Amino acid sequence: MRRAWFVLLATLCLVSPSVAENPADLTFTLSPANGRTTFRMGEAIEVEFRISSTAPGKYVLEDSYSARFNADPADGAVSPRGGLYPAGQLEGSGARSGPPPRMIALNANSTVQTRQLNMFFSFRKSGHYRIIAETDTVGLADGRTRGGVRNPITLRSNSIDIEIIKPEPGWEETQLRANLALLAQWTPVSPSGLGQRGNNPQGELAAINGVRALGLLETREAALALVDFYGRELPISVTQYIDQGLRRSPYPKEIVAAMEKQLDMPDVPITRQWFGIFSDLTAIVASNPPDFAKAYAGSRDRLNRAIPKKRGNSADISIRTLNELR
């Protein structure tokens, strides 16, 4: 009987590590946003972090997106950045860059933060998944530094269950048309304002939402639509999500072929970001494991040959990109 109780206790500790590992005066709860637990493949999946402390003033929380997730089973939840990156983590999520994060003092009232699981996983198989989260954004209030908390405390959440289902016939096509319509209503900034915000923030926000939704669809048609949209001069606020959508797509060959055509189009500017995607996906398509150095050199030579075909501002941007690659 004593042995049976020992086995049961050990099992509970493995299944519920948050109980054993989290400090007693900290609570980290993972919950589905709005209580929703069933999602179509290609649909945004929102979850919430609820973090609180029974010791007011003792801990602070960084207002950042840093997190890690575990999905069980793992075979159907892959990295949206490809097989070279671990699933459940953002690339470079452990780095502290940019302005220092805002610090939130924790108390008994939960601080709620939203995460989108699609940033951490691409669900390629339908079925039942159990999700657990970890975050290292909490630390002692007297241990903060300019760049964040010193000696962060890794908190582990409870588990939640979600169901991933195949979309009903016609849903993907409807989503594609709706989001393309959002993009069609927005006029990007002029060539002289490349990389800056335009004078229509609502239209730009709608375009961002449309681009993000297209990336999550992960269909061939959505990927080619993103490539087509990327062939324009766009602000970084939009192109960063095109980048994400193209890198997570299961159709890299089709994307590379479409971008090859853009290289020879006179009015398509080849930016550093465009080149980075093209070079990386070319490496992935060409060999396994990818030879990124070889693909980079080959893509640079390919751009050099395409420069004489460019005209106007597209030529200026493409030449500047080529010079920066030397």
MOPE-V693753 format. One record per residue. SS is DSSP state (H for helix, E for strand, - for the rest). NEAR is the number of other C-alpha atoms within 12 Angstrom. Layout:
ss=SS near=NEAR
ss=SS near=NEAR
This chain:
ss=- near=7
ss=H near=8
ss=H near=9
ss=H near=10
ss=H near=11
ss=H near=12
ss=H near=13
ss=H near=14
ss=H near=17
ss=H near=15
ss=H near=14
ss=H near=15
ss=H near=16
ss=H near=15
ss=H near=19
ss=- near=20
ss=H near=24
ss=H near=27
ss=H near=23
ss=H near=19
ss=H near=22
ss=- near=27
ss=- near=24
ss=- near=15
ss=- near=22
ss=E near=36
ss=E near=34
ss=E near=42
ss=E near=33
ss=E near=36
ss=E near=32
ss=E near=33
ss=H near=25
ss=H near=12
ss=H near=16
ss=- near=19
ss=- near=25
ss=E near=25
ss=E near=29
ss=E near=30
ss=- near=32
ss=- near=38
ss=- near=34
ss=- near=32
ss=- near=33
ss=E near=26
ss=E near=33
ss=E near=30
ss=E near=40
ss=E near=31
ss=E near=39
ss=E near=32
ss=E near=30
ss=- near=20
ss=- near=20
ss=- near=19
ss=- near=21
ss=- near=24
ss=E near=34
ss=E near=36
ss=E near=43
ss=E near=35
ss=- near=29
ss=- near=30
ss=- near=30
ss=- near=36
ss=- near=39
ss=E near=34
ss=E near=38
ss=E near=32
ss=E near=33
ss=E near=25
ss=- near=22
ss=- near=24
ss=- near=20
ss=- near=23
ss=E near=35
ss=E near=32
ss=- near=34
ss=- near=36
ss=- near=34
ss=- near=32
ss=- near=22
ss=- near=19
ss=- near=19
ss=- near=24
ss=- near=31
ss=- near=36
ss=E near=34
ss=- near=27
ss=- near=23
ss=- near=15
ss=- near=21
ss=- near=18
ss=- near=16
ss=- near=20
ss=- near=14
ss=- near=11
ss=- near=11
ss=- near=17
ss=- near=23
ss=- near=21
ss=E near=27
ss=E near=31
ss=E near=30
ss=- near=32
ss=- near=23
ss=- near=20
ss=- near=18
ss=- near=23
ss=E near=27
ss=E near=24
ss=E near=29
ss=E near=25
ss=E near=33
ss=E near=30
ss=H near=41
ss=H near=37
ss=H near=40
ss=- near=38
ss=- near=42
ss=E near=42
ss=E near=42
ss=- near=30
ss=- near=23
ss=- near=22
ss=E near=25
ss=E near=24
ss=E near=29
ss=E near=27
ss=E near=33
ss=E near=36
ss=E near=38
ss=E near=34
ss=E near=38
ss=E near=32
ss=E near=41
ss=E near=43
ss=E near=31
ss=E near=32
ss=H near=27
ss=H near=18
ss=H near=20
ss=E near=27
ss=E near=20
ss=- near=16
ss=- near=22
ss=E near=33
ss=E near=31
ss=- near=23
ss=- near=19
ss=- near=26
ss=E near=27
ss=E near=28
ss=E near=37
ss=E near=35
ss=E near=35
ss=E near=32
ss=E near=28
ss=E near=29
ss=E near=25
ss=E near=31
ss=E near=26
ss=E near=28
ss=E near=20
ss=- near=21
ss=- near=20
ss=- near=14
ss=- near=10
ss=- near=11
ss=H near=18
ss=H near=27
ss=H near=21
ss=H near=19
ss=H near=32
ss=H near=32
ss=H near=22
ss=H near=22
ss=H near=30
ss=H near=31
ss=H near=20
ss=H near=25
ss=H near=33
ss=H near=19
ss=- near=19
ss=- near=27
ss=- near=25
ss=- near=36
ss=- near=24
ss=- near=17
ss=H near=24
ss=H near=18
ss=H near=16
ss=- near=23
ss=- near=23
ss=- near=21
ss=- near=24
ss=- near=26
ss=- near=16
ss=- near=16
ss=H near=19
ss=H near=18
ss=H near=23
ss=H near=29
ss=H near=25
ss=H near=26
ss=H near=35
ss=H near=35
ss=H near=29
ss=H near=35
ss=H near=44
ss=H near=39
ss=H near=39
ss=H near=44
ss=H near=47
ss=H near=44
ss=H near=42
ss=- near=39
ss=- near=31
ss=H near=27
ss=H near=27
ss=H near=38
ss=H near=39
ss=H near=35
ss=H near=35
ss=H near=45
ss=H near=40
ss=H near=29
ss=H near=38
ss=H near=40
ss=- near=31
ss=- near=34
ss=- near=34
ss=- near=37
ss=- near=32
ss=H near=26
ss=H near=27
ss=H near=38
ss=H near=37
ss=H near=25
ss=H near=31
ss=H near=41
ss=H near=36
ss=H near=38
ss=H near=44
ss=H near=49
ss=H near=39
ss=H near=42
ss=- near=40
ss=- near=33
ss=- near=28
ss=H near=32
ss=H near=25
ss=H near=26
ss=H near=40
ss=H near=34
ss=H near=21
ss=H near=29
ss=H near=37
ss=H near=29
ss=H near=24
ss=H near=34
ss=H near=36
ss=- near=27
ss=- near=25
ss=- near=24
ss=- near=27
ss=- near=35
ss=- near=39
ss=- near=48
ss=- near=36
ss=H near=28
ss=H near=32
ss=H near=43
ss=H near=38
ss=H near=31
ss=H near=36
ss=H near=42
ss=H near=36
ss=H near=36
ss=H near=38
ss=H near=37
ss=H near=26
ss=H near=30
ss=H near=24
ss=H near=23
ss=- near=16
ss=- near=13
ss=- near=17
ss=- near=20
ss=- near=19
ss=H near=24
ss=H near=19
ss=H near=19
ss=H near=27
ss=H near=28
ss=H near=23
ss=H near=22
ss=H near=34
ss=H near=32
ss=H near=20
ss=H near=27
ss=H near=41
ss=H near=26
ss=H near=18
ss=H near=28
ss=H near=32
ss=H near=20
ss=H near=25
ss=- near=25
ss=- near=20
ss=H near=18
ss=H near=24
ss=H near=31
ss=H near=28
ss=H near=24
ss=H near=32
ss=H near=39
ss=H near=28
ss=H near=21
ss=H near=25
ss=H near=30
ss=H near=18
ss=H near=15
ss=- near=23
ss=- near=13
